[in-house]
C-alpha cells in the first residue's frame, strides 16, 4: 500500500532557498535557467504533482474499499444461492454439487469429536480433587 506524501524535503529545501535568494535580490537571475520565475514555476509544478499523487491515492483507496464491499456482497449472494439450491433440491443432490456444495453422502464422518474438559472422568467421578498434606 502506498502512503501519501505529506512532506517533500526537496520541495521544502527549494522553497527555502528561493526565498533566501529573494531576500537579497528580489528578481534574481543566476543564468542557465536559474532565475526567480523559472524556479517558482518548477516548485509549483512539483507541488501540483505531489497533490495529484495524493489525490490519486485517495481515489485508489476509495476504489479499493468499494471493491472490498462488492466482494463481500458477492460472497453473501453466492452463499445464499447455494442455500437456495440446497433447500430446493436437497443437500445430497447433483444440483447442489454443481453449485459448489459438497453432497451429504460424500462427507466422511470420522466419528471422533474434540475432547472437552467438563471436570469429570469417564466413570463419572470428579477429577478436580485437591490433595492437602500436613507436616508435623
Secondary structure, 3 states (H helix, E strand, C coil): CCCCCCCCHHHHHHHHHHHHHHHHCCCCECCCCCEHHHHHHHHHHHHHHHHHHHHHHHHHHHHHHHHHHHHHHHHHHHHHHHHHHHHHHCCCCHHHHHCCCCCHHHCCCCCCCCCCCCCECCCCCECCCCCCCCCC
